[in-house]
Amino acid sequence: MNHLITKEAAKALQRMDANTRQRICSGIEKLPAGDVRKLRGYKNSYRLRIGEWRIIYTMTGREISIDAVLPRGDAYK
């Protein structure tokens, strides 16, 4: 599968400490496996939970687009 990361998600990853960034990147590489759930109200949007972080992504065919990397409190607003 191809993984595309938006500018916003890339900036969020750059601001993180190295350990957290490594955990999230390894979780993204394993997609669509992991603690994944479909988001209600959206056609192809899902979330991946890694500790207190949420990775919001869309999946179309063989392509996964990482839309956002947010802390749990901000992810669902």
Distance bins in CASP14 RR format, pairs under 12 A and 6 or more apart:
PFRMAT RR
TARGET T0000
AUTHOR 0000-0000-0000
RMODE 2
METHOD distances of the structure
MODEL  1
1 28 0 0 0 0 0 1 0 0 0 0 0
1 29 0 0 0 0 1 0 0 0 0 0 0
1 30 0 0 0 0 0 1 0 0 0 0 0
1 31 1 0 0 1 0 0 0 0 0 0 0
1 32 1 0 0 1 0 0 0 0 0 0 0
1 33 0 0 0 0 0 1 0 0 0 0 0
1 57 0 0 0 0 0 1 0 0 0 0 0
1 59 0 0 0 0 1 0 0 0 0 0 0
1 60 0 0 0 0 0 1 0 0 0 0 0
1 61 0 0 0 0 1 0 0 0 0 0 0
1 62 1 0 1 0 0 0 0 0 0 0 0
1 63 1 0 0 1 0 0 0 0 0 0 0
1 64 1 0 1 0 0 0 0 0 0 0 0
1 65 0 0 0 0 0 1 0 0 0 0 0
1 66 0 0 0 0 0 1 0 0 0 0 0
2 28 0 0 0 0 0 1 0 0 0 0 0
2 29 0 0 0 0 0 1 0 0 0 0 0
2 31 0 0 0 0 0 1 0 0 0 0 0
2 59 0 0 0 0 0 1 0 0 0 0 0
2 60 0 0 0 0 0 1 0 0 0 0 0
2 61 0 0 0 0 1 0 0 0 0 0 0
2 62 1 0 0 1 0 0 0 0 0 0 0
2 63 1 0 1 0 0 0 0 0 0 0 0
2 64 1 0 0 1 0 0 0 0 0 0 0
2 65 0 0 0 0 1 0 0 0 0 0 0
2 66 0 0 0 0 0 1 0 0 0 0 0
3 9 0 0 0 0 0 1 0 0 0 0 0
3 10 0 0 0 0 0 1 0 0 0 0 0
3 25 0 0 0 0 1 0 0 0 0 0 0
3 27 0 0 0 0 0 1 0 0 0 0 0
3 28 1 0 0 1 0 0 0 0 0 0 0
3 29 1 0 0 1 0 0 0 0 0 0 0
3 30 0 0 0 0 0 1 0 0 0 0 0
3 31 1 0 0 1 0 0 0 0 0 0 0
3 32 0 0 0 0 0 1 0 0 0 0 0
3 48 0 0 0 0 0 1 0 0 0 0 0
3 55 0 0 0 0 0 1 0 0 0 0 0
3 57 0 0 0 0 1 0 0 0 0 0 0
3 58 0 0 0 0 0 1 0 0 0 0 0
3 59 0 0 0 0 0 1 0 0 0 0 0
3 62 0 0 0 0 0 1 0 0 0 0 0
3 63 0 0 0 0 1 0 0 0 0 0 0
3 64 1 0 1 0 0 0 0 0 0 0 0
3 65 0 0 0 0 1 0 0 0 0 0 0
3 66 1 0 0 1 0 0 0 0 0 0 0
3 67 0 0 0 0 0 1 0 0 0 0 0
4 10 0 0 0 0 0 1 0 0 0 0 0
4 28 0 0 0 0 0 1 0 0 0 0 0
4 31 0 0 0 0 0 1 0 0 0 0 0
4 57 0 0 0 0 1 0 0 0 0 0 0
4 58 0 0 0 0 1 0 0 0 0 0 0
4 59 0 0 0 0 0 1 0 0 0 0 0
4 60 0 0 0 0 0 1 0 0 0 0 0
4 62 0 0 0 0 0 1 0 0 0 0 0
4 63 1 0 0 1 0 0 0 0 0 0 0
4 64 1 0 0 1 0 0 0 0 0 0 0
4 65 1 0 1 0 0 0 0 0 0 0 0
4 66 1 0 0 1 0 0 0 0 0 0 0
4 67 0 0 0 0 1 0 0 0 0 0 0
5 11 0 0 0 0 1 0 0 0 0 0 0
5 12 0 0 0 0 1 0 0 0 0 0 0
5 13 1 0 0 1 0 0 0 0 0 0 0
5 14 0 0 0 0 0 1 0 0 0 0 0
5 24 0 0 0 0 0 1 0 0 0 0 0
5 25 0 0 0 0 1 0 0 0 0 0 0
5 28 1 0 0 1 0 0 0 0 0 0 0
5 29 0 0 0 0 0 1 0 0 0 0 0
5 31 0 0 0 0 0 1 0 0 0 0 0
5 55 0 0 0 0 1 0 0 0 0 0 0
5 56 0 0 0 0 0 1 0 0 0 0 0
5 57 0 0 0 0 1 0 0 0 0 0 0
5 63 0 0 0 0 0 1 0 0 0 0 0
5 64 0 0 0 0 1 0 0 0 0 0 0
5 65 1 0 0 1 0 0 0 0 0 0 0
5 66 1 0 1 0 0 0 0 0 0 0 0
5 67 0 0 0 0 1 0 0 0 0 0 0
5 68 0 0 0 0 0 1 0 0 0 0 0
5 69 0 0 0 0 1 0 0 0 0 0 0
6 12 0 0 0 0 1 0 0 0 0 0 0
6 13 0 0 0 0 0 1 0 0 0 0 0
6 55 0 0 0 0 0 1 0 0 0 0 0
6 56 0 0 0 0 1 0 0 0 0 0 0
6 57 0 0 0 0 1 0 0 0 0 0 0
6 58 0 0 0 0 0 1 0 0 0 0 0
6 64 0 0 0 0 0 1 0 0 0 0 0
6 65 1 0 0 1 0 0 0 0 0 0 0
6 66 1 0 0 1 0 0 0 0 0 0 0
6 67 1 0 1 0 0 0 0 0 0 0 0
6 68 1 0 0 1 0 0 0 0 0 0 0
6 69 0 0 0 0 1 0 0 0 0 0 0
7 13 0 0 0 0 0 1 0 0 0 0 0
7 14 0 0 0 0 0 1 0 0 0 0 0
7 65 0 0 0 0 0 1 0 0 0 0 0
7 66 0 0 0 0 0 1 0 0 0 0 0
7 67 0 0 0 0 0 1 0 0 0 0 0
7 68 0 0 0 0 0 1 0 0 0 0 0
7 69 0 0 0 0 0 1 0 0 0 0 0
8 14 0 0 0 0 0 1 0 0 0 0 0
8 15 0 0 0 0 0 1 0 0 0 0 0
8 56 0 0 0 0 0 1 0 0 0 0 0
8 65 0 0 0 0 0 1 0 0 0 0 0
8 66 0 0 0 0 1 0 0 0 0 0 0
8 67 1 0 0 1 0 0 0 0 0 0 0
8 68 1 0 0 1 0 0 0 0 0 0 0
8 69 0 0 0 0 1 0 0 0 0 0 0
8 70 0 0 0 0 1 0 0 0 0 0 0
9 15 0 0 0 0 0 1 0 0 0 0 0
9 16 0 0 0 0 0 1 0 0 0 0 0
9 21 0 0 0 0 0 1 0 0 0 0 0
9 24 0 0 0 0 1 0 0 0 0 0 0
9 25 0 0 0 0 0 1 0 0 0 0 0
9 28 0 0 0 0 1 0 0 0 0 0 0
9 48 0 0 0 0 0 1 0 0 0 0 0
9 53 0 0 0 0 0 1 0 0 0 0 0
9 54 0 0 0 0 0 1 0 0 0 0 0
9 55 1 0 0 1 0 0 0 0 0 0 0
9 56 0 0 0 0 1 0 0 0 0 0 0
9 57 0 0 0 0 1 0 0 0 0 0 0
9 58 0 0 0 0 0 1 0 0 0 0 0
9 64 0 0 0 0 0 1 0 0 0 0 0
9 65 0 0 0 0 1 0 0 0 0 0 0
9 66 1 0 1 0 0 0 0 0 0 0 0
9 67 1 0 0 1 0 0 0 0 0 0 0
9 68 1 0 1 0 0 0 0 0 0 0 0
9 69 1 0 1 0 0 0 0 0 0 0 0
9 70 0 0 0 0 1 0 0 0 0 0 0
10 16 0 0 0 0 0 1 0 0 0 0 0
10 21 0 0 0 0 0 1 0 0 0 0 0
10 24 0 0 0 0 0 1 0 0 0 0 0
10 25 0 0 0 0 0 1 0 0 0 0 0
10 28 0 0 0 0 0 1 0 0 0 0 0
10 66 0 0 0 0 1 0 0 0 0 0 0
10 67 0 0 0 0 0 1 0 0 0 0 0
10 68 0 0 0 0 0 1 0 0 0 0 0
10 69 0 0 0 0 1 0 0 0 0 0 0
11 66 0 0 0 0 0 1 0 0 0 0 0
11 68 0 0 0 0 0 1 0 0 0 0 0
11 69 0 0 0 0 1 0 0 0 0 0 0
11 70 0 0 0 0 0 1 0 0 0 0 0
12 20 0 0 0 0 0 1 0 0 0 0 0
12 21 0 0 0 0 1 0 0 0 0 0 0
12 24 0 0 0 0 1 0 0 0 0 0 0
12 25 0 0 0 0 0 1 0 0 0 0 0
12 53 0 0 0 0 1 0 0 0 0 0 0
12 54 0 0 0 0 0 1 0 0 0 0 0
12 55 0 0 0 0 1 0 0 0 0 0 0
12 56 0 0 0 0 0 1 0 0 0 0 0
12 66 0 0 0 0 1 0 0 0 0 0 0
12 67 0 0 0 0 0 1 0 0 0 0 0
12 68 1 0 0 1 0 0 0 0 0 0 0
12 69 1 0 1 0 0 0 0 0 0 0 0
12 70 1 0 0 1 0 0 0 0 0 0 0
12 71 0 0 0 0 1 0 0 0 0 0 0
12 74 0 0 0 0 0 1 0 0 0 0 0
12 75 0 0 0 0 0 1 0 0 0 0 0
13 20 0 0 0 0 1 0 0 0 0 0 0
13 21 1 0 1 0 0 0 0 0 0 0 0
13 22 0 0 0 0 0 1 0 0 0 0 0
13 23 0 0 0 0 0 1 0 0 0 0 0
13 24 1 0 0 1 0 0 0 0 0 0 0
13 25 1 0 0 1 0 0 0 0 0 0 0
13 27 0 0 0 0 0 1 0 0 0 0 0
13 28 0 0 0 0 1 0 0 0 0 0 0
13 50 0 0 0 0 0 1 0 0 0 0 0
13 53 0 0 0 0 0 1 0 0 0 0 0
13 55 0 0 0 0 1 0 0 0 0 0 0
13 66 0 0 0 0 1 0 0 0 0 0 0
13 68 0 0 0 0 0 1 0 0 0 0 0
13 69 1 0 1 0 0 0 0 0 0 0 0
13 70 0 0 0 0 0 1 0 0 0 0 0
14 20 0 0 0 0 0 1 0 0 0 0 0
14 21 0 0 0 0 1 0 0 0 0 0 0
14 24 0 0 0 0 0 1 0 0 0 0 0
14 25 0 0 0 0 0 1 0 0 0 0 0
14 69 0 0 0 0 0 1 0 0 0 0 0
15 21 0 0 0 0 1 0 0 0 0 0 0
15 24 0 0 0 0 0 1 0 0 0 0 0
15 69 0 0 0 0 1 0 0 0 0 0 0
15 70 0 0 0 0 0 1 0 0 0 0 0
15 71 0 0 0 0 0 1 0 0 0 0 0
16 22 0 0 0 0 1 0 0 0 0 0 0
16 23 0 0 0 0 1 0 0 0 0 0 0
16 24 1 0 0 1 0 0 0 0 0 0 0
16 25 0 0 0 0 1 0 0 0 0 0 0
16 50 0 0 0 0 0 1 0 0 0 0 0
16 52 0 0 0 0 0 1 0 0 0 0 0
16 53 0 0 0 0 1 0 0 0 0 0 0
16 69 0 0 0 0 1 0 0 0 0 0 0
16 70 0 0 0 0 0 1 0 0 0 0 0
16 71 0 0 0 0 0 1 0 0 0 0 0
17 23 0 0 0 0 0 1 0 0 0 0 0
17 24 0 0 0 0 0 1 0 0 0 0 0
17 53 0 0 0 0 0 1 0 0 0 0 0
18 24 0 0 0 0 0 1 0 0 0 0 0
18 25 0 0 0 0 0 1 0 0 0 0 0
19 25 0 0 0 0 0 1 0 0 0 0 0
19 26 0 0 0 0 0 1 0 0 0 0 0
19 50 0 0 0 0 0 1 0 0 0 0 0
19 53 0 0 0 0 0 1 0 0 0 0 0
20 26 0 0 0 0 0 1 0 0 0 0 0
20 27 0 0 0 0 0 1 0 0 0 0 0
20 50 0 0 0 0 1 0 0 0 0 0 0
20 51 0 0 0 0 1 0 0 0 0 0 0
20 52 0 0 0 0 1 0 0 0 0 0 0
20 53 1 0 0 1 0 0 0 0 0 0 0
20 55 0 0 0 0 0 1 0 0 0 0 0
20 69 0 0 0 0 1 0 0 0 0 0 0
20 71 0 0 0 0 0 1 0 0 0 0 0
21 27 0 0 0 0 0 1 0 0 0 0 0
21 28 0 0 0 0 0 1 0 0 0 0 0
21 50 0 0 0 0 0 1 0 0 0 0 0
21 53 0 0 0 0 0 1 0 0 0 0 0
21 69 0 0 0 0 1 0 0 0 0 0 0
22 28 0 0 0 0 0 1 0 0 0 0 0
22 29 0 0 0 0 0 1 0 0 0 0 0
22 50 0 0 0 0 0 1 0 0 0 0 0
23 29 0 0 0 0 0 1 0 0 0 0 0
23 30 0 0 0 0 0 1 0 0 0 0 0
23 48 0 0 0 0 0 1 0 0 0 0 0
23 49 0 0 0 0 0 1 0 0 0 0 0
23 50 1 0 1 0 0 0 0 0 0 0 0
23 51 0 0 0 0 1 0 0 0 0 0 0
23 52 0 0 0 0 0 1 0 0 0 0 0
23 53 0 0 0 0 1 0 0 0 0 0 0
23 55 0 0 0 0 0 1 0 0 0 0 0
23 69 0 0 0 0 0 1 0 0 0 0 0
24 30 0 0 0 0 0 1 0 0 0 0 0
24 31 0 0 0 0 0 1 0 0 0 0 0
24 48 0 0 0 0 1 0 0 0 0 0 0
24 49 0 0 0 0 0 1 0 0 0 0 0
24 50 1 0 1 0 0 0 0 0 0 0 0
24 51 0 0 0 0 1 0 0 0 0 0 0
24 52 0 0 0 0 0 1 0 0 0 0 0
24 53 1 0 0 1 0 0 0 0 0 0 0
24 54 0 0 0 0 0 1 0 0 0 0 0
24 55 1 0 0 1 0 0 0 0 0 0 0
24 57 0 0 0 0 0 1 0 0 0 0 0
24 66 0 0 0 0 1 0 0 0 0 0 0
24 68 0 0 0 0 0 1 0 0 0 0 0
24 69 1 0 0 1 0 0 0 0 0 0 0
24 70 0 0 0 0 0 1 0 0 0 0 0
24 71 0 0 0 0 0 1 0 0 0 0 0
25 31 0 0 0 0 0 1 0 0 0 0 0
25 48 0 0 0 0 0 1 0 0 0 0 0
25 50 0 0 0 0 1 0 0 0 0 0 0
25 53 0 0 0 0 0 1 0 0 0 0 0
25 55 0 0 0 0 0 1 0 0 0 0 0
25 66 0 0 0 0 0 1 0 0 0 0 0
25 69 0 0 0 0 1 0 0 0 0 0 0
26 33 0 0 0 0 0 1 0 0 0 0 0
26 34 0 0 0 0 0 1 0 0 0 0 0
26 48 0 0 0 0 0 1 0 0 0 0 0
26 50 0 0 0 0 1 0 0 0 0 0 0
26 55 0 0 0 0 0 1 0 0 0 0 0
27 33 0 0 0 0 1 0 0 0 0 0 0
27 34 1 0 0 1 0 0 0 0 0 0 0
27 35 0 0 0 0 1 0 0 0 0 0 0
27 36 0 0 0 0 0 1 0 0 0 0 0
27 48 1 0 0 1 0 0 0 0 0 0 0
27 49 0 0 0 0 0 1 0 0 0 0 0
27 50 1 0 0 1 0 0 0 0 0 0 0
27 51 0 0 0 0 0 1 0 0 0 0 0
27 53 0 0 0 0 0 1 0 0 0 0 0
27 55 1 0 0 1 0 0 0 0 0 0 0
27 57 0 0 0 0 0 1 0 0 0 0 0
27 64 0 0 0 0 0 1 0 0 0 0 0
27 66 0 0 0 0 0 1 0 0 0 0 0
27 69 0 0 0 0 0 1 0 0 0 0 0
28 34 0 0 0 0 0 1 0 0 0 0 0
28 36 0 0 0 0 0 1 0 0 0 0 0
28 48 1 0 0 1 0 0 0 0 0 0 0
28 50 0 0 0 0 1 0 0 0 0 0 0
28 53 0 0 0 0 0 1 0 0 0 0 0
28 55 1 0 0 1 0 0 0 0 0 0 0
28 56 0 0 0 0 0 1 0 0 0 0 0
28 57 0 0 0 0 1 0 0 0 0 0 0
28 64 0 0 0 0 1 0 0 0 0 0 0
28 65 0 0 0 0 0 1 0 0 0 0 0
28 66 1 0 0 1 0 0 0 0 0 0 0
28 67 0 0 0 0 0 1 0 0 0 0 0
28 69 0 0 0 0 1 0 0 0 0 0 0
29 48 0 0 0 0 0 1 0 0 0 0 0
29 50 0 0 0 0 0 1 0 0 0 0 0
29 55 0 0 0 0 0 1 0 0 0 0 0
29 64 0 0 0 0 0 1 0 0 0 0 0
29 66 0 0 0 0 0 1 0 0 0 0 0
30 36 0 0 0 0 1 0 0 0 0 0 0
30 48 0 0 0 0 1 0 0 0 0 0 0
30 50 0 0 0 0 0 1 0 0 0 0 0
30 55 0 0 0 0 0 1 0 0 0 0 0
30 64 0 0 0 0 0 1 0 0 0 0 0
31 46 0 0 0 0 1 0 0 0 0 0 0
31 47 0 0 0 0 0 1 0 0 0 0 0
31 48 1 0 0 1 0 0 0 0 0 0 0
31 50 0 0 0 0 0 1 0 0 0 0 0
31 55 0 0 0 0 1 0 0 0 0 0 0
31 56 0 0 0 0 0 1 0 0 0 0 0
31 57 1 0 0 1 0 0 0 0 0 0 0
31 58 0 0 0 0 0 1 0 0 0 0 0
31 59 0 0 0 0 1 0 0 0 0 0 0
31 62 0 0 0 0 0 1 0 0 0 0 0
31 63 0 0 0 0 0 1 0 0 0 0 0
31 64 1 0 1 0 0 0 0 0 0 0 0
31 65 0 0 0 0 0 1 0 0 0 0 0
31 66 0 0 0 0 1 0 0 0 0 0 0
32 38 0 0 0 0 0 1 0 0 0 0 0
32 44 0 0 0 0 0 1 0 0 0 0 0
32 46 1 0 0 1 0 0 0 0 0 0 0
32 47 0 0 0 0 0 1 0 0 0 0 0
32 48 0 0 0 0 1 0 0 0 0 0 0
32 55 0 0 0 0 0 1 0 0 0 0 0
32 57 0 0 0 0 1 0 0 0 0 0 0
32 58 0 0 0 0 0 1 0 0 0 0 0
32 59 1 0 0 1 0 0 0 0 0 0 0
32 61 0 0 0 0 0 1 0 0 0 0 0
32 62 0 0 0 0 0 1 0 0 0 0 0
32 63 0 0 0 0 0 1 0 0 0 0 0
32 64 1 0 0 1 0 0 0 0 0 0 0
33 46 0 0 0 0 0 1 0 0 0 0 0
33 48 0 0 0 0 1 0 0 0 0 0 0
33 64 0 0 0 0 0 1 0 0 0 0 0
34 46 0 0 0 0 0 1 0 0 0 0 0
34 47 0 0 0 0 0 1 0 0 0 0 0
34 48 1 0 0 1 0 0 0 0 0 0 0
34 49 0 0 0 0 1 0 0 0 0 0 0
34 50 0 0 0 0 1 0 0 0 0 0 0
34 51 0 0 0 0 0 1 0 0 0 0 0
34 55 0 0 0 0 0 1 0 0 0 0 0
35 46 0 0 0 0 0 1 0 0 0 0 0
35 47 0 0 0 0 1 0 0 0 0 0 0
35 48 1 0 0 1 0 0 0 0 0 0 0
35 49 1 0 1 0 0 0 0 0 0 0 0
35 50 1 0 0 1 0 0 0 0 0 0 0
35 51 0 0 0 0 1 0 0 0 0 0 0
35 53 0 0 0 0 0 1 0 0 0 0 0
35 54 0 0 0 0 1 0 0 0 0 0 0
35 55 0 0 0 0 0 1 0 0 0 0 0
36 45 0 0 0 0 0 1 0 0 0 0 0
36 46 1 0 1 0 0 0 0 0 0 0 0
36 47 1 0 0 1 0 0 0 0 0 0 0
36 48 1 0 1 0 0 0 0 0 0 0 0
36 49 1 0 0 1 0 0 0 0 0 0 0
36 50 0 0 0 0 0 1 0 0 0 0 0
36 54 0 0 0 0 0 1 0 0 0 0 0
36 55 0 0 0 0 1 0 0 0 0 0 0
36 56 0 0 0 0 0 1 0 0 0 0 0
36 57 0 0 0 0 1 0 0 0 0 0 0
36 59 0 0 0 0 1 0 0 0 0 0 0
36 64 0 0 0 0 0 1 0 0 0 0 0
37 45 0 0 0 0 0 1 0 0 0 0 0
37 46 1 0 0 1 0 0 0 0 0 0 0
37 47 1 0 1 0 0 0 0 0 0 0 0
37 48 0 0 0 0 1 0 0 0 0 0 0
37 49 1 0 0 1 0 0 0 0 0 0 0
37 54 0 0 0 0 0 1 0 0 0 0 0
37 55 0 0 0 0 0 1 0 0 0 0 0
37 56 0 0 0 0 0 1 0 0 0 0 0
37 57 0 0 0 0 0 1 0 0 0 0 0
37 75 0 0 0 0 0 1 0 0 0 0 0
37 76 0 0 0 0 0 1 0 0 0 0 0
38 44 0 0 0 0 1 0 0 0 0 0 0
38 45 1 0 0 1 0 0 0 0 0 0 0
38 46 1 0 1 0 0 0 0 0 0 0 0
38 47 0 0 0 0 1 0 0 0 0 0 0
38 48 0 0 0 0 0 1 0 0 0 0 0
38 56 0 0 0 0 0 1 0 0 0 0 0
38 57 0 0 0 0 0 1 0 0 0 0 0
38 58 0 0 0 0 0 1 0 0 0 0 0
38 59 0 0 0 0 1 0 0 0 0 0 0
39 45 1 0 1 0 0 0 0 0 0 0 0
39 46 1 0 0 1 0 0 0 0 0 0 0
39 47 1 0 1 0 0 0 0 0 0 0 0
39 48 0 0 0 0 0 1 0 0 0 0 0
39 54 0 0 0 0 0 1 0 0 0 0 0
39 55 0 0 0 0 0 1 0 0 0 0 0
39 56 1 0 0 1 0 0 0 0 0 0 0
39 57 0 0 0 0 1 0 0 0 0 0 0
39 58 0 0 0 0 1 0 0 0 0 0 0
39 59 0 0 0 0 0 1 0 0 0 0 0
39 67 0 0 0 0 0 1 0 0 0 0 0
39 68 0 0 0 0 0 1 0 0 0 0 0
39 75 0 0 0 0 1 0 0 0 0 0 0
39 76 0 0 0 0 1 0 0 0 0 0 0
40 46 0 0 0 0 0 1 0 0 0 0 0
40 47 0 0 0 0 0 1 0 0 0 0 0
40 76 0 0 0 0 0 1 0 0 0 0 0
41 76 0 0 0 0 0 1 0 0 0 0 0
42 56 0 0 0 0 1 0 0 0 0 0 0
42 57 0 0 0 0 0 1 0 0 0 0 0
42 58 1 0 0 1 0 0 0 0 0 0 0
42 59 0 0 0 0 0 1 0 0 0 0 0
42 67 0 0 0 0 0 1 0 0 0 0 0
42 76 0 0 0 0 0 1 0 0 0 0 0
43 58 0 0 0 0 1 0 0 0 0 0 0
43 59 0 0 0 0 0 1 0 0 0 0 0
43 60 0 0 0 0 1 0 0 0 0 0 0
44 56 0 0 0 0 0 1 0 0 0 0 0
44 57 0 0 0 0 1 0 0 0 0 0 0
44 58 1 0 1 0 0 0 0 0 0 0 0
44 59 1 0 1 0 0 0 0 0 0 0 0
44 60 1 0 1 0 0 0 0 0 0 0 0
44 61 0 0 0 0 1 0 0 0 0 0 0
44 63 0 0 0 0 0 1 0 0 0 0 0
44 64 0 0 0 0 0 1 0 0 0 0 0
44 65 0 0 0 0 1 0 0 0 0 0 0
44 67 0 0 0 0 0 1 0 0 0 0 0
45 54 0 0 0 0 0 1 0 0 0 0 0
45 55 0 0 0 0 0 1 0 0 0 0 0
45 56 1 0 0 1 0 0 0 0 0 0 0
45 57 1 0 0 1 0 0 0 0 0 0 0
45 58 1 0 1 0 0 0 0 0 0 0 0
45 59 0 0 0 0 1 0 0 0 0 0 0
45 60 0 0 0 0 0 1 0 0 0 0 0
45 64 0 0 0 0 0 1 0 0 0 0 0
45 65 0 0 0 0 1 0 0 0 0 0 0
45 66 0 0 0 0 0 1 0 0 0 0 0
45 67 1 0 0 1 0 0 0 0 0 0 0
45 68 0 0 0 0 0 1 0 0 0 0 0
45 75 0 0 0 0 0 1 0 0 0 0 0
45 76 0 0 0 0 0 1 0 0 0 0 0
46 54 0 0 0 0 0 1 0 0 0 0 0
46 55 0 0 0 0 1 0 0 0 0 0 0
46 56 1 0 0 1 0 0 0 0 0 0 0
46 57 1 0 1 0 0 0 0 0 0 0 0
46 58 1 0 0 1 0 0 0 0 0 0 0
46 59 1 0 0 1 0 0 0 0 0 0 0
46 60 0 0 0 0 0 1 0 0 0 0 0
46 64 0 0 0 0 1 0 0 0 0 0 0
46 65 0 0 0 0 0 1 0 0 0 0 0
46 66 0 0 0 0 0 1 0 0 0 0 0
46 67 0 0 0 0 1 0 0 0 0 0 0
46 68 0 0 0 0 0 1 0 0 0 0 0
46 75 0 0 0 0 0 1 0 0 0 0 0
47 53 0 0 0 0 0 1 0 0 0 0 0
47 54 1 0 1 0 0 0 0 0 0 0 0
47 55 1 0 0 1 0 0 0 0 0 0 0
47 56 1 0 1 0 0 0 0 0 0 0 0
47 57 1 0 0 1 0 0 0 0 0 0 0
47 58 0 0 0 0 0 1 0 0 0 0 0
47 59 0 0 0 0 0 1 0 0 0 0 0
47 66 0 0 0 0 0 1 0 0 0 0 0
47 67 0 0 0 0 1 0 0 0 0 0 0
47 68 0 0 0 0 1 0 0 0 0 0 0
47 69 0 0 0 0 0 1 0 0 0 0 0
47 70 0 0 0 0 1 0 0 0 0 0 0
47 72 0 0 0 0 0 1 0 0 0 0 0
47 75 1 0 0 1 0 0 0 0 0 0 0
47 76 0 0 0 0 1 0 0 0 0 0 0
48 54 1 0 0 1 0 0 0 0 0 0 0
48 55 1 0 1 0 0 0 0 0 0 0 0
48 56 0 0 0 0 1 0 0 0 0 0 0
48 57 1 0 0 1 0 0 0 0 0 0 0
48 58 0 0 0 0 0 1 0 0 0 0 0
48 59 0 0 0 0 0 1 0 0 0 0 0
48 64 0 0 0 0 1 0 0 0 0 0 0
48 66 0 0 0 0 1 0 0 0 0 0 0
48 67 0 0 0 0 0 1 0 0 0 0 0
48 68 0 0 0 0 0 1 0 0 0 0 0
48 69 0 0 0 0 1 0 0 0 0 0 0
48 70 0 0 0 0 0 1 0 0 0 0 0
48 75 0 0 0 0 0 1 0 0 0 0 0
49 55 0 0 0 0 1 0 0 0 0 0 0
49 56 0 0 0 0 0 1 0 0 0 0 0
49 69 0 0 0 0 0 1 0 0 0 0 0
49 70 0 0 0 0 0 1 0 0 0 0 0
49 71 0 0 0 0 0 1 0 0 0 0 0
49 72 0 0 0 0 1 0 0 0 0 0 0
49 75 0 0 0 0 1 0 0 0 0 0 0
49 76 0 0 0 0 0 1 0 0 0 0 0
50 69 0 0 0 0 1 0 0 0 0 0 0
50 70 0 0 0 0 0 1 0 0 0 0 0
50 71 0 0 0 0 0 1 0 0 0 0 0
50 72 0 0 0 0 0 1 0 0 0 0 0
50 75 0 0 0 0 0 1 0 0 0 0 0
51 71 0 0 0 0 1 0 0 0 0 0 0
51 72 1 0 0 1 0 0 0 0 0 0 0
51 75 0 0 0 0 0 1 0 0 0 0 0
52 69 0 0 0 0 0 1 0 0 0 0 0
52 70 0 0 0 0 1 0 0 0 0 0 0
52 71 1 0 1 0 0 0 0 0 0 0 0
52 72 1 0 1 0 0 0 0 0 0 0 0
52 73 0 0 0 0 1 0 0 0 0 0 0
52 74 0 0 0 0 0 1 0 0 0 0 0
52 75 0 0 0 0 1 0 0 0 0 0 0
53 68 0 0 0 0 0 1 0 0 0 0 0
53 69 1 0 0 1 0 0 0 0 0 0 0
53 70 1 0 0 1 0 0 0 0 0 0 0
53 71 1 0 0 1 0 0 0 0 0 0 0
53 72 1 0 0 1 0 0 0 0 0 0 0
53 73 0 0 0 0 0 1 0 0 0 0 0
53 74 0 0 0 0 0 1 0 0 0 0 0
53 75 0 0 0 0 1 0 0 0 0 0 0
54 66 0 0 0 0 0 1 0 0 0 0 0
54 67 0 0 0 0 0 1 0 0 0 0 0
54 68 1 0 0 1 0 0 0 0 0 0 0
54 69 1 0 0 1 0 0 0 0 0 0 0
54 70 1 0 1 0 0 0 0 0 0 0 0
54 71 1 0 0 1 0 0 0 0 0 0 0
54 72 1 0 1 0 0 0 0 0 0 0 0
54 73 0 0 0 0 1 0 0 0 0 0 0
54 74 0 0 0 0 1 0 0 0 0 0 0
54 75 1 1 0 0 0 0 0 0 0 0 0
54 76 1 0 0 1 0 0 0 0 0 0 0
54 77 0 0 0 0 0 1 0 0 0 0 0
55 64 0 0 0 0 0 1 0 0 0 0 0
55 65 0 0 0 0 0 1 0 0 0 0 0
55 66 1 0 0 1 0 0 0 0 0 0 0
55 67 0 0 0 0 1 0 0 0 0 0 0
55 68 1 0 0 1 0 0 0 0 0 0 0
55 69 1 0 1 0 0 0 0 0 0 0 0
55 70 0 0 0 0 1 0 0 0 0 0 0
55 71 0 0 0 0 0 1 0 0 0 0 0
55 72 0 0 0 0 0 1 0 0 0 0 0
55 75 0 0 0 0 1 0 0 0 0 0 0
56 64 0 0 0 0 0 1 0 0 0 0 0
56 65 0 0 0 0 1 0 0 0 0 0 0
56 66 1 0 0 1 0 0 0 0 0 0 0
56 67 1 0 1 0 0 0 0 0 0 0 0
56 68 1 0 1 0 0 0 0 0 0 0 0
56 69 1 0 0 1 0 0 0 0 0 0 0
56 70 1 0 0 1 0 0 0 0 0 0 0
56 71 0 0 0 0 0 1 0 0 0 0 0
56 72 0 0 0 0 0 1 0 0 0 0 0
56 74 0 0 0 0 0 1 0 0 0 0 0
56 75 1 0 0 1 0 0 0 0 0 0 0
56 76 0 0 0 0 1 0 0 0 0 0 0
56 77 0 0 0 0 0 1 0 0 0 0 0
57 63 0 0 0 0 0 1 0 0 0 0 0
57 64 1 0 1 0 0 0 0 0 0 0 0
57 65 1 0 0 1 0 0 0 0 0 0 0
57 66 1 0 1 0 0 0 0 0 0 0 0
57 67 1 0 1 0 0 0 0 0 0 0 0
57 68 0 0 0 0 1 0 0 0 0 0 0
57 69 0 0 0 0 1 0 0 0 0 0 0
57 70 0 0 0 0 0 1 0 0 0 0 0
57 75 0 0 0 0 0 1 0 0 0 0 0
58 64 1 0 0 1 0 0 0 0 0 0 0
58 65 1 0 1 0 0 0 0 0 0 0 0
58 66 0 0 0 0 1 0 0 0 0 0 0
58 67 1 0 0 1 0 0 0 0 0 0 0
58 68 0 0 0 0 0 1 0 0 0 0 0
59 65 1 0 0 1 0 0 0 0 0 0 0
59 66 0 0 0 0 0 1 0 0 0 0 0
59 67 0 0 0 0 0 1 0 0 0 0 0
67 75 0 0 0 0 0 1 0 0 0 0 0
68 74 0 0 0 0 1 0 0 0 0 0 0
68 75 1 0 0 1 0 0 0 0 0 0 0
68 76 0 0 0 0 0 1 0 0 0 0 0
68 77 0 0 0 0 0 1 0 0 0 0 0
69 75 0 0 0 0 1 0 0 0 0 0 0
70 76 0 0 0 0 1 0 0 0 0 0 0
70 77 0 0 0 0 1 0 0 0 0 0 0
71 77 0 0 0 0 0 1 0 0 0 0 0
END
